[in-house]
Amino acid sequence: MTGTVPITRAFRMKLKPGTVEEYKRRHDELWPDLAAALKQAGIYDYSIFLDEETLHLFAVLKLAPDHTTADLPQQPVMKRWWDYMAELMEVEPGNRPTEWPLQQVFYFA
């Protein structure tokens, strides 16, 4: 990615009560085909943080400038992952996790 500016995206999701350990376990065992799809879409750095008091998840991902993340919802592996995770978190119809975008208010490099 020499000479290009990466894109950082952050959003919030929410777990259902009693699901923290299972959520962590499933992510520790991330499917190789899902990891490959995320990389192929241009996601090269992805972290999710938990606020244990509110069960809010804070996701931060870094995207290549030419990312194709808009295509991920149509990928069968993404749909399977959403179905797999739906019992653990708040979701939209079709089991896509409900996401609330976060606005960056500070950056230090």
Phi and psi restraints in degrees (value plus and minus 20) as a CYANA .aco file:
   2 THR   PHI     -81.8   -41.8
   2 THR   PSI     112.2   152.2
   3 GLY   PHI      59.4    99.4
   3 GLY   PSI     -12.4    27.6
   4 THR   PHI    -141.5  -101.5
   4 THR   PSI     136.7   176.7
   5 VAL   PHI    -123.9   -83.9
   5 VAL   PSI      99.6   139.6
   6 PRO   PHI     -90.3   -50.3
   6 PRO   PSI     140.2   180.2
   7 ILE   PHI    -128.5   -88.5
   7 ILE   PSI     113.2   153.2
   8 THR   PHI    -129.7   -89.7
   8 THR   PSI     111.4   151.4
   9 ARG   PHI    -146.0  -106.0
   9 ARG   PSI     117.3   157.3
  10 ALA   PHI    -152.7  -112.7
  10 ALA   PSI     125.3   165.3
  11 PHE   PHI    -174.9  -134.9
  11 PHE   PSI     146.8   186.8
  12 ARG   PHI    -135.2   -95.2
  12 ARG   PSI     124.3   164.3
  13 MET   PHI    -152.1  -112.1
  13 MET   PSI     157.1   197.1
  14 LYS   PHI    -161.5  -121.5
  14 LYS   PSI     112.8   152.8
  15 LEU   PHI    -105.5   -65.5
  15 LEU   PSI     136.9   176.9
  16 LYS   PHI    -104.4   -64.4
  16 LYS   PSI     132.0   172.0
  17 PRO   PHI     -77.0   -37.0
  17 PRO   PSI     121.6   161.6
  18 GLY   PHI      60.4   100.4
  18 GLY   PSI      -7.8    32.2
  19 THR   PHI    -134.6   -94.6
  19 THR   PSI     -17.0    23.0
  20 VAL   PHI     -78.2   -38.2
  20 VAL   PSI     -71.7   -31.7
  21 GLU   PHI     -83.1   -43.1
  21 GLU   PSI     -60.7   -20.7
  22 GLU   PHI     -87.7   -47.7
  22 GLU   PSI     -58.6   -18.6
  23 TYR   PHI     -79.6   -39.6
  23 TYR   PSI     -66.8   -26.8
  24 LYS   PHI     -82.1   -42.1
  24 LYS   PSI     -65.6   -25.6
  25 ARG   PHI     -78.7   -38.7
  25 ARG   PSI     -66.2   -26.2
  26 ARG   PHI     -84.6   -44.6
  26 ARG   PSI     -55.5   -15.5
  27 HIS   PHI     -94.7   -54.7
  27 HIS   PSI     -51.1   -11.1
  28 ASP   PHI     -84.1   -44.1
  28 ASP   PSI     -45.0    -5.0
  29 GLU   PHI    -130.3   -90.3
  29 GLU   PSI      16.7    56.7
  30 LEU   PHI     -71.3   -31.3
  30 LEU   PSI     112.7   152.7
  31 TRP   PHI     -83.9   -43.9
  31 TRP   PSI     114.8   154.8
  32 PRO   PHI     -78.1   -38.1
  32 PRO   PSI     -57.3   -17.3
  33 ASP   PHI     -91.0   -51.0
  33 ASP   PSI     -48.3    -8.3
  34 LEU   PHI     -92.5   -52.5
  34 LEU   PSI     -63.9   -23.9
  35 ALA   PHI     -77.7   -37.7
  35 ALA   PSI     -61.7   -21.7
  36 ALA   PHI     -84.5   -44.5
  36 ALA   PSI     -60.4   -20.4
  37 ALA   PHI     -85.3   -45.3
  37 ALA   PSI     -60.3   -20.3
  38 LEU   PHI     -83.4   -43.4
  38 LEU   PSI     -65.5   -25.5
  39 LYS   PHI     -83.0   -43.0
  39 LYS   PSI     -63.8   -23.8
  40 GLN   PHI     -82.8   -42.8
  40 GLN   PSI     -50.5   -10.5
  41 ALA   PHI     -97.9   -57.9
  41 ALA   PSI     -25.7    14.3
  42 GLY   PHI      80.2   120.2
  42 GLY   PSI      -8.5    31.5
  43 ILE   PHI    -107.9   -67.9
  43 ILE   PSI      97.9   137.9
  44 TYR   PHI    -138.0   -98.0
  44 TYR   PSI     -22.7    17.3
  45 ASP   PHI    -175.2  -135.2
  45 ASP   PSI     100.9   140.9
  46 TYR   PHI    -163.3  -123.3
  46 TYR   PSI     100.2   140.2
  47 SER   PHI    -146.5  -106.5
  47 SER   PSI     125.2   165.2
  48 ILE   PHI    -147.3  -107.3
  48 ILE   PSI     108.5   148.5
  49 PHE   PHI    -133.8   -93.8
  49 PHE   PSI     127.5   167.5
  50 LEU   PHI    -132.5   -92.5
  50 LEU   PSI     112.1   152.1
  51 ASP   PHI    -115.8   -75.8
  51 ASP   PSI      82.2   122.2
  52 GLU   PHI     -83.3   -43.3
  52 GLU   PSI     -47.1    -7.1
  53 GLU   PHI     -90.9   -50.9
  53 GLU   PSI     -58.8   -18.8
  54 THR   PHI    -126.0   -86.0
  54 THR   PSI     -31.8     8.2
  55 LEU   PHI      46.5    86.5
  55 LEU   PSI      -1.9    38.1
  56 HIS   PHI     -99.8   -59.8
  56 HIS   PSI     119.0   159.0
  57 LEU   PHI    -124.5   -84.5
  57 LEU   PSI     115.7   155.7
  58 PHE   PHI    -136.2   -96.2
  58 PHE   PSI      93.8   133.8
  59 ALA   PHI    -123.6   -83.6
  59 ALA   PSI     117.3   157.3
  60 VAL   PHI    -151.2  -111.2
  60 VAL   PSI     103.8   143.8
  61 LEU   PHI    -151.7  -111.7
  61 LEU   PSI     129.4   169.4
  62 LYS   PHI    -130.8   -90.8
  62 LYS   PSI     112.9   152.9
  63 LEU   PHI    -140.2  -100.2
  63 LEU   PSI     123.0   163.0
  64 ALA   PHI     -86.2   -46.2
  64 ALA   PSI     129.0   169.0
  65 PRO   PHI     -76.1   -36.1
  65 PRO   PSI     -50.3   -10.3
  66 ASP   PHI    -119.9   -79.9
  66 ASP   PSI      10.0    50.0
  67 HIS   PHI     -80.7   -40.7
  67 HIS   PSI     137.3   177.3
  68 THR   PHI    -146.4  -106.4
  68 THR   PSI      18.9    58.9
  69 THR   PHI     -84.3   -44.3
  69 THR   PSI     -42.4    -2.4
  70 ALA   PHI     -83.3   -43.3
  70 ALA   PSI     -41.6    -1.6
  71 ASP   PHI    -104.5   -64.5
  71 ASP   PSI     -35.1     4.9
  72 LEU   PHI     -77.6   -37.6
  72 LEU   PSI     -61.0   -21.0
  73 PRO   PHI     -80.0   -40.0
  73 PRO   PSI     -39.7     0.3
  74 GLN   PHI    -108.8   -68.8
  74 GLN   PSI     -28.6    11.4
  75 GLN   PHI     -97.3   -57.3
  75 GLN   PSI     110.3   150.3
  76 PRO   PHI     -74.8   -34.8
  76 PRO   PSI     -58.5   -18.5
  77 VAL   PHI     -85.7   -45.7
  77 VAL   PSI     -54.1   -14.1
  78 MET   PHI     -88.4   -48.4
  78 MET   PSI     -63.0   -23.0
  79 LYS   PHI     -83.1   -43.1
  79 LYS   PSI     -60.7   -20.7
  80 ARG   PHI     -83.6   -43.6
  80 ARG   PSI     -61.5   -21.5
  81 TRP   PHI     -83.3   -43.3
  81 TRP   PSI     -65.0   -25.0
  82 TRP   PHI     -80.3   -40.3
  82 TRP   PSI     -63.2   -23.2
  83 ASP   PHI     -81.6   -41.6
  83 ASP   PSI     -61.1   -21.1
  84 TYR   PHI     -84.4   -44.4
  84 TYR   PSI     -55.4   -15.4
  85 MET   PHI    -113.1   -73.1
  85 MET   PSI     -32.3     7.7
  86 ALA   PHI     -77.5   -37.5
  86 ALA   PSI     -54.3   -14.3
  87 GLU   PHI     -90.7   -50.7
  87 GLU   PSI     -34.1     5.9
  88 LEU   PHI    -118.7   -78.7
  88 LEU   PSI     -36.4     3.6
  89 MET   PHI    -165.2  -125.2
  89 MET   PSI     146.7   186.7
  90 GLU   PHI     -91.0   -51.0
  90 GLU   PSI     112.2   152.2
  91 VAL   PHI    -153.7  -113.7
  91 VAL   PSI     142.4   182.4
  92 GLU   PHI    -110.9   -70.9
  92 GLU   PSI     151.8   191.8
  93 PRO   PHI     -75.7   -35.7
  93 PRO   PSI     119.4   159.4
  94 GLY   PHI      68.1   108.1
  94 GLY   PSI     -18.4    21.6
  95 ASN   PHI      51.7    91.7
  95 ASN   PSI      -9.9    30.1
  96 ARG   PHI     -85.5   -45.5
  96 ARG   PSI     112.3   152.3
  97 PRO   PHI     -78.0   -38.0
  97 PRO   PSI     118.7   158.7
  98 THR   PHI     -87.1   -47.1
  98 THR   PSI     108.4   148.4
  99 GLU   PHI    -141.8  -101.8
  99 GLU   PSI     117.5   157.5
 100 TRP   PHI    -136.3   -96.3
 100 TRP   PSI      94.5   134.5
 101 PRO   PHI     -81.6   -41.6
 101 PRO   PSI     126.8   166.8
 102 LEU   PHI    -134.0   -94.0
 102 LEU   PSI     117.8   157.8
 103 GLN   PHI    -112.4   -72.4
 103 GLN   PSI     111.1   151.1
 104 GLN   PHI     -93.5   -53.5
 104 GLN   PSI     108.9   148.9
 105 VAL   PHI    -138.9   -98.9
 105 VAL   PSI     -26.3    13.7
 106 PHE   PHI    -178.4  -138.4
 106 PHE   PSI     123.3   163.3
 107 TYR   PHI    -166.5  -126.5
 107 TYR   PSI     115.7   155.7
 108 PHE   PHI    -153.8  -113.8
 108 PHE   PSI     108.0   148.0
